[in-house]
Amino acid sequence: MTTILTTTGISLYKNTSGKYPSPSDDQLRHFLRTDPASASAEANSLLQIATASDHLVFLCTETPTAKRCAELLKEYFQHKGFQHVKVVSLQFQEQEEHIETQGLRNLVNTLISQIEDAQRKQQEVIINATAGFKAQIVYSTMIGMIYGVPVKYMYETFKKIVTFTPIALDWDTSLFLAYNWFFEWLDEEPRPQREVEERLKALPDRDQIRSMLMLPDENEDIFLSPMGNVLRQRFIHETEEAELVNWPPEVAIDNVDEKIAFSLLKSKHHPIKDILPTCHKLAEIPFIRQVIGGHFENTALSRIKRHDADGTIYLLWADDEKAQNIIIQTTSQGKPQTLKVVNKIREILEI
């Protein structure tokens, strides 16, 4: 069973208007039933993609014409024997200044919500991005790539369905892991640019964080960009996924000092305050195999820098002057299980 999420525009109204100026619902309905391929881009594409057992979701803006077209498409496919058809409204703003701050954000959240809901039900998901605003098509495609969902598009000149298969990339959400407190603060309410910049100036990764933000709006407020919001929602999903997986195997060892690299354990001089007690706390975690020292950095901010699917975690431990990189090898397999251990480390070290 497959859920097909279809961005929905007003092609039905526009195409019917060529035959009947200001068409009535009956005229729209008649054209759609007698010549669906010519009447509607949504119908034309879905008739090549979908089967009657699929779940169809029409995503449309709240404009009267768009809602009218979506409801008629719902009626048409129900008449064709589709049992699971629904219309989901998008709060897509027509005012230019609100498209990024509200419209695209709502599109992103709605698409992600529909994808995750279908995946929880063990359904395959397809995004049909043939119709709708160009911005809807662009962001639908990006979300499909990040969430591993194929995106289909009908190129009208050739009347052929093109499929954009998800790329096998590991999307890096470590920025949200290290600075989740900042993004939560930003998301609570509109934040003035001066407040955002005041917080950013102390952060070593401020340039990367800025790449996730929008330019100030007309009120000089700054918001997470739509693409930044996609990646943050992905991070939240990964965190929830990590909570559900089992803990990795425990390391059978009596003396936890054996887990700590000689350079850390036997050094008589540690330039980073509390580095050795921190390593002991890490070594006492039963899922950690090895704690290895790395190079130093000029920062006073302790944080998890990233975690890899092979179970390796990269920690930066700082005092008031500088920090040392610590490489942590765990028994975890896969990113969800590794993230589960990451969250345990953050809890123990209070970072």
C-alpha positions in Angstrom: 0.0 0.0 0.0 1.3 3.4 -1.0 0.5 7.0 0.1 0.8 9.5 -2.7 1.2 13.1 -1.6 0.2 15.4 -4.4 0.8 19.2 -4.5 -2.4 20.6 -6.0 -2.9 23.7 -8.0 -5.7 25.1 -10.1 -4.9 23.5 -13.4 -8.5 22.0 -13.5 -9.9 25.5 -13.3 -7.5 27.1 -15.8 -7.9 24.3 -18.4 -11.7 24.3 -18.1 -11.8 28.1 -18.4 -10.4 27.6 -22.0 -13.7 25.8 -22.8 -16.1 27.6 -20.4 -15.4 31.1 -19.1 -15.9 31.2 -15.3 -16.8 27.5 -15.2 -19.3 26.1 -12.8 -18.7 23.1 -10.6 -20.7 20.9 -13.0 -18.6 22.1 -16.0 -15.4 21.4 -14.1 -16.7 18.0 -13.1 -17.8 17.2 -16.7 -14.5 18.1 -18.2 -12.6 16.1 -15.6 -14.7 13.0 -16.1 -14.7 13.1 -19.9 -11.1 14.1 -20.5 -9.0 13.9 -17.3 -5.7 14.1 -19.0 -6.5 17.5 -20.6 -8.5 18.8 -17.7 -6.1 18.4 -14.8 -2.3 18.0 -14.3 -3.0 16.2 -11.0 -5.4 13.7 -12.6 -3.2 13.2 -15.6 -0.2 12.3 -13.5 -2.1 10.2 -10.8 -3.8 8.1 -13.4 -0.3 6.9 -14.5 1.0 6.6 -10.9 -1.8 5.4 -8.7 -3.9 2.3 -8.2 -7.3 2.2 -6.4 -5.7 0.7 -3.3 -3.4 3.7 -2.8 -4.0 6.5 -0.3 -4.3 9.8 -2.1 -3.5 13.1 -0.3 -4.2 16.4 -2.1 -2.2 19.2 -0.6 -3.7 22.5 -1.6 -3.6 26.2 -0.5 -6.6 27.7 1.2 -7.6 29.9 -1.7 -11.2 29.3 -2.8 -10.3 28.2 -6.3 -7.6 25.8 -5.1 -9.9 24.2 -2.5 -12.6 23.9 -5.1 -10.3 22.1 -7.5 -9.0 19.8 -4.8 -12.4 18.8 -3.6 -13.5 18.0 -7.2 -10.4 15.9 -7.7 -11.2 14.0 -4.5 -14.7 13.4 -5.7 -13.4 12.2 -9.1 -11.0 9.6 -7.7 -13.6 8.4 -5.2 -15.9 7.8 -8.1 -13.0 5.9 -9.8 -13.0 3.5 -6.8 -10.3 5.0 -4.6 -11.3 4.4 -1.0 -8.7 6.5 0.7 -8.7 10.1 -0.5 -8.3 13.3 1.5 -7.6 17.0 1.0 -5.1 18.7 3.3 -5.0 22.5 3.4 -1.8 24.4 3.3 -1.5 27.8 4.9 0.3 29.2 1.9 0.3 32.9 2.1 -0.4 35.0 -1.0 1.5 38.0 0.5 5.0 37.9 -0.7 6.6 38.9 2.6 4.8 36.0 4.4 5.6 33.2 1.9 8.9 32.2 3.4 8.1 32.9 7.1 4.7 31.2 7.1 3.7 29.6 3.8 6.8 27.5 3.1 7.2 26.7 6.8 3.7 25.3 6.8 4.3 23.4 3.6 7.5 21.8 5.0 5.8 20.8 8.3 2.7 19.4 6.6 4.7 17.3 4.1 6.9 16.0 6.8 3.9 15.2 9.0 2.2 13.3 6.2 5.4 11.4 5.3 6.0 10.3 8.9 2.4 9.4 9.5 2.4 7.1 6.5 5.8 5.6 7.4 4.5 4.8 10.9 1.7 2.8 9.2 4.4 0.9 7.3 3.2 2.4 4.0 5.4 3.4 1.1 5.4 7.1 0.2 5.5 8.9 -3.1 5.5 12.7 -3.6 3.7 13.7 -6.8 5.1 17.2 -7.4 3.5 17.8 -10.9 1.2 20.6 -9.9 1.1 23.6 -7.6 3.3 26.7 -7.1 6.9 26.3 -8.2 8.1 26.8 -4.6 5.9 23.9 -3.6 7.6 21.7 -6.2 11.1 22.7 -5.2 10.6 22.1 -1.5 8.7 18.9 -2.1 11.6 17.6 -4.1 14.2 18.5 -1.4 12.1 16.9 1.4 11.8 13.8 -0.7 15.6 13.6 -1.0 16.1 14.1 2.7 13.4 11.6 3.8 14.3 9.0 1.2 11.0 9.4 -0.6 10.8 9.2 -4.4 9.4 12.3 -6.1 7.5 12.0 -9.4 6.9 14.8 -11.9 5.1 14.9 -15.2 6.9 16.9 -17.8 3.9 18.2 -19.8 5.7 18.5 -23.2 6.3 14.8 -23.3 3.4 13.6 -21.1 5.8 11.3 -19.3 6.4 10.7 -15.6 9.9 11.5 -14.4 11.0 9.9 -11.1 13.6 11.6 -8.9 15.0 8.7 -6.8 16.4 9.6 -3.4 20.2 9.9 -3.3 22.0 7.7 -0.8 23.4 10.5 1.2 23.8 10.8 5.0 22.3 14.2 5.7 24.3 15.9 8.5 22.1 17.1 11.3 24.9 17.5 13.8 24.5 21.3 13.9 21.1 20.8 15.5 22.6 18.2 18.0 25.3 20.6 19.1 23.1 23.7 19.3 19.6 22.4 19.9 19.2 24.9 22.7 19.7 27.8 20.2 17.2 26.5 17.7 14.7 25.8 20.4 15.1 29.4 21.6 14.8 30.7 18.1 11.6 28.7 17.5 9.8 29.9 20.6 8.8 33.3 19.3 10.0 35.9 16.7 13.5 36.9 17.6 14.9 40.4 16.8 18.1 40.3 14.7 20.1 42.1 17.4 19.2 39.3 19.9 20.1 36.6 17.4 23.5 38.2 16.6 24.2 38.6 20.3 23.8 34.9 20.9 25.6 33.9 17.7 28.8 35.9 18.3 29.9 33.5 21.1 29.4 30.4 19.0 32.3 28.9 17.0 29.9 27.5 14.3 28.0 30.8 13.9 28.6 30.9 10.1 27.1 27.4 9.6 24.2 28.4 11.9 23.5 31.6 9.9 23.3 29.4 6.7 20.1 27.9 8.3 18.5 31.3 9.0 16.5 33.7 6.9 17.4 37.3 6.4 15.5 39.7 8.7 11.9 40.3 7.8 10.1 43.6 7.7 10.1 43.7 11.5 13.8 42.9 11.7 12.9 39.4 13.1 14.9 36.3 12.1 13.4 32.8 11.6 14.8 29.4 10.7 14.8 29.1 6.9 12.4 26.6 5.3 15.4 24.3 4.4 16.8 24.7 7.9 13.4 23.7 9.2 13.4 20.6 7.1 16.8 19.5 8.6 15.7 20.4 12.1 12.5 18.3 11.7 14.7 15.5 10.4 16.9 15.8 13.5 13.8 15.6 15.8 12.7 12.5 13.9 16.1 10.9 14.4 16.0 11.7 18.1 12.6 10.1 18.5 13.8 7.1 16.4 16.9 6.7 18.7 14.7 6.5 21.8 12.9 3.4 20.4 16.0 1.3 19.5 17.7 -1.1 21.9 20.8 -0.2 23.8 24.0 -1.5 22.1 26.0 -4.5 23.6 27.9 -3.8 26.8 31.7 -4.1 26.9 32.8 -6.8 29.3 35.7 -5.3 31.2 36.4 -4.9 34.9 38.9 -2.0 34.8 37.5 1.0 33.0 40.9 2.5 32.7 41.7 0.0 30.0 39.2 1.9 27.8 41.1 5.2 28.1 44.0 5.8 25.7 47.5 5.9 27.3 48.1 9.5 26.2 45.1 10.6 28.3 45.5 8.3 31.2 49.2 8.5 32.0 49.9 12.2 31.1 51.2 14.2 34.0 50.0 17.4 32.5 46.5 18.0 31.2 46.0 21.5 29.7 42.2 21.0 29.7 40.6 21.2 33.2 38.8 18.1 34.3 39.6 16.2 31.1 40.7 13.0 32.9 37.6 12.9 35.2 35.5 13.4 32.1 37.2 10.5 30.4 36.5 8.3 33.4 32.8 9.2 33.3 32.8 8.2 29.6 34.7 5.0 30.2 32.1 4.0 32.8 29.4 4.0 30.2 29.0 0.2 29.4 28.5 0.8 25.7 31.9 2.6 25.2 34.9 0.6 24.0 37.6 3.3 23.7 38.2 6.9 24.6 41.0 8.6 22.6 42.4 12.1 22.8 42.6 14.4 19.8 43.8 17.9 18.9 43.0 21.1 20.7 40.7 23.9 19.6 40.4 27.6 20.7 36.8 27.4 22.1 35.3 27.4 25.5 32.1 25.5 24.4 31.8 21.8 25.1 29.6 19.9 22.7 29.1 16.7 20.6 30.4 17.6 17.2 29.0 14.6 15.3 28.3 10.9 15.4 28.8 8.3 12.7 26.9 5.2 11.7 29.9 3.0 12.7 29.4 4.0 16.4 32.1 6.7 16.6 31.3 9.8 18.5 33.3 13.1 18.3 33.2 15.1 21.5 34.8 18.5 22.2 35.5 19.1 25.9 36.3 22.6 27.0 37.3 24.6 30.0 37.3 28.4 30.2 40.1 28.8 27.7 40.3 26.0 25.2 39.0 22.6 24.3 40.3 19.1 23.4 38.7 16.7 20.9 37.9 13.3 22.2 37.1 10.4 19.9 34.7 7.9 21.5 34.3 4.4 20.0 31.2 2.6 21.0 29.5 -0.8 20.3 26.6 0.9 18.5 25.6 -0.1 15.1 23.8 2.4 12.9 23.1 6.1 13.6 19.9 5.7 15.7 21.7 3.5 18.2 24.8 5.7 18.2 22.5 8.8 18.8 21.0 6.9 21.8 24.5 6.7 23.3 25.2 10.4 22.3 22.1 11.4 24.3 23.3 9.4 27.3 26.7 11.1 27.1 25.1 14.5 27.0 23.0 13.7 30.0 26.0 12.5 32.0 28.3 15.4 31.1 25.4 17.9 31.2 26.2 19.4 27.8 
